[in-house]
């Protein structure tokens, strides 16, 4: 019997490369995408297309409403998405940007862990990346290590000695490496969406776009997305 894994699928570059890495390990993947009240649904549509492309056996769209909590430019339209920073400015900044969603990965991983235990999955894959992120605290390796302890101590399978493994295969990759690894595996980059805005074209100026574009440039690969810069 094939081993099972739950993969968090945001529709973005990092999560899609992570998904394909799980598939390459021959996991029976159950996709989980969160419609959490983010600024747009473009990334959810991208996740659906990616699931169809890879013929994911089961792909759940899980709805939660983080608009009621707010506190982030991604869930509160009154907060402006920062734009115009250079790659160097993003990398050197010590501030956590307003696009950070309070405790988002803790919320999403808790649901993914519940789903994984319910279906008997051995692992949860998440495309958390710290090296070339905007410094989100819930993308750090030490955070994932702490959540792994939650999986061990707070679940039935955990206390029986078979905790769900939290897998973060790209957590220390830079964007160049992520793009290169994705290209090697044939990832359909044109189906992914990284922009914090939801227009017909990616904005090319938000932190996520700048990091993505830099990764493709450093890898010497053309980004197939259209940008409205």
C-alpha positions in Angstrom: 0.0 0.0 0.0 1.4 3.4 -1.0 2.1 5.9 1.8 -0.1 8.9 2.0 0.7 12.6 2.5 -1.3 15.8 2.8 0.2 18.6 0.8 -0.6 22.2 1.4 -1.2 23.7 -2.0 -1.4 27.5 -2.1 -1.0 27.7 -5.9 2.4 29.4 -5.5 5.9 28.5 -6.7 7.1 27.2 -3.4 4.1 25.0 -2.6 4.0 23.5 -6.1 7.7 22.6 -6.1 7.1 21.0 -2.7 4.1 19.1 -4.1 6.1 17.7 -6.9 8.9 16.6 -4.6 6.3 14.6 -2.6 5.0 13.0 -5.8 8.5 12.1 -6.7 8.8 10.2 -3.4 5.7 8.2 -4.6 3.3 9.5 -1.9 -0.4 9.2 -2.6 -1.0 13.0 -2.3 -4.1 14.5 -0.8 -4.1 18.2 -1.6 -5.3 20.9 0.8 -5.9 24.5 -0.3 -7.2 27.2 2.0 -9.6 29.8 1.0 -9.0 31.9 4.1 -10.4 35.3 3.0 -7.2 36.4 1.2 -7.2 39.5 -1.0 -8.0 37.5 -4.1 -8.9 33.9 -5.3 -6.3 33.8 -8.1 -4.1 31.6 -6.1 -6.9 29.2 -5.3 -7.7 28.9 -9.0 -4.0 28.2 -9.6 -4.1 25.4 -7.0 -7.1 23.8 -8.7 -5.3 23.9 -12.1 -2.1 22.4 -10.6 -4.2 19.6 -8.9 -5.8 18.8 -12.2 -2.4 18.9 -14.0 -1.0 16.3 -11.6 -4.2 14.3 -11.3 -4.2 14.7 -7.5 -6.6 12.0 -6.2 -8.3 14.3 -3.7 -8.0 18.0 -3.5 -9.9 19.8 -0.8 -10.6 23.5 -0.8 -11.0 24.3 2.9 -12.8 27.6 3.7 -12.0 29.6 6.8 -12.5 33.3 7.4 -9.5 35.1 8.7 -11.0 38.4 7.7 -12.7 38.4 11.1 -9.3 38.4 12.7 -7.6 40.8 10.3 -4.1 42.2 11.1 -2.7 41.5 7.7 -2.6 43.2 4.3 -3.7 39.9 2.8 -6.9 39.7 4.8 -7.7 43.4 5.4 -8.1 45.6 2.4 -7.6 48.7 4.6 -3.9 47.7 5.0 -1.8 48.4 1.9 0.4 45.7 0.3 3.9 47.2 0.2 5.5 47.5 -3.2 8.6 48.9 -4.8 11.3 47.3 -2.6 14.4 45.9 -4.2 15.5 42.3 -3.7 18.3 43.6 -1.5 16.0 45.7 0.7 13.6 42.7 1.2 16.5 40.4 2.2 18.1 42.9 4.5 15.0 44.1 6.3 14.6 43.1 9.9 10.9 44.1 10.0 8.1 41.6 9.5 6.0 43.0 6.7 2.3 43.8 6.8 1.6 40.8 4.5 2.3 38.5 7.5 -0.9 36.8 8.5 -1.0 36.3 12.3 -0.2 32.7 13.2 -1.3 31.5 9.7 0.9 28.5 9.4 -0.2 27.4 12.9 -3.8 27.5 11.8 -3.2 25.8 8.5 -0.9 23.1 9.8 -3.3 22.3 12.6 -6.0 21.6 10.1 -3.6 19.7 7.8 -2.5 17.6 10.8 -6.1 16.8 11.7 -6.8 15.8 8.1 -3.6 13.7 7.9 -4.5 11.8 11.1 -8.0 11.2 9.9 -6.9 9.6 6.6 -3.9 7.8 8.0 -1.3 9.9 6.2 2.3 9.6 7.3 3.3 13.2 6.4 2.2 16.8 5.9 4.2 18.7 3.2 4.3 22.5 3.4 6.3 24.8 1.2 7.6 26.9 4.0 10.8 28.7 3.0 12.8 30.9 5.3 16.0 31.7 3.3 14.2 33.8 0.6 11.0 34.7 2.4 10.0 38.1 3.9 11.2 36.9 7.3 7.8 35.4 8.4 8.3 33.9 11.9 6.2 30.8 11.1 8.5 29.8 8.2 11.6 29.3 10.4 13.1 25.8 10.9 12.8 26.1 14.7 9.0 26.8 14.3 8.5 23.7 12.3 10.5 21.7 14.9 8.2 23.0 17.6 5.1 22.1 15.6 6.5 18.6 15.1 6.4 18.3 18.9 2.7 19.3 18.8 2.1 16.5 16.3 3.9 14.1 18.5 2.2 15.1 21.8 -1.2 16.2 20.7 -2.5 13.4 18.5 -3.5 9.8 19.0 -1.1 8.5 16.4 1.6 10.7 18.0 1.3 9.2 21.5 1.2 5.7 19.9 4.6 6.4 18.5 3.6 7.1 14.9 3.4 10.9 14.7 2.6 12.6 11.4 5.9 14.0 10.0 5.9 17.7 9.1 8.0 17.9 5.9 9.5 21.1 4.6 11.9 20.1 1.8 12.6 23.6 0.5 12.8 25.5 3.8 16.5 26.4 3.4 16.5 26.8 -0.4 16.9 30.2 -2.0 14.5 31.1 -4.8 17.2 30.4 -7.4 17.5 26.8 -6.1 13.7 26.4 -5.9 13.3 27.5 -9.6 16.1 25.2 -10.7 14.7 22.2 -8.8 11.3 22.9 -10.2 12.6 23.1 -13.8 14.5 19.8 -13.3 11.2 18.2 -12.3 9.1 19.8 -15.1 7.0 22.0 -12.8 4.4 23.9 -14.9 5.5 27.4 -13.7 2.9 29.0 -15.9 0.1 27.5 -13.7 1.6 29.0 -10.4 0.7 32.4 -8.9 2.9 34.2 -6.4 1.7 37.8 -6.6 -0.1 39.3 -3.5 -2.5 41.0 -5.9 -5.1 39.2 -8.0 -5.1 41.0 -11.4 -4.9 39.5 -14.8 -1.1 40.1 -14.7 1.2 39.8 -11.7 2.1 43.2 -10.3 5.9 42.6 -10.4 6.4 45.0 -7.5 5.2 43.3 -4.3 7.7 41.5 -2.2 6.5 38.1 -3.4 6.9 39.1 -7.1 10.3 40.6 -6.5 11.6 37.5 -4.8 10.1 35.2 -7.5 11.5 37.3 -10.4 14.9 37.4 -8.8 14.9 33.6 -8.5 14.1 33.1 -12.1 16.7 35.7 -13.2 19.4 34.1 -11.0 18.5 30.7 -12.4 18.7 31.9 -16.0 15.2 30.8 -16.7 12.4 32.9 -18.1 9.3 33.3 -15.8 6.3 32.4 -18.0 4.0 34.7 -16.0 3.0 38.0 -17.5 3.8 41.0 -15.4 2.1 44.4 -15.4 5.2 46.5 -14.4 
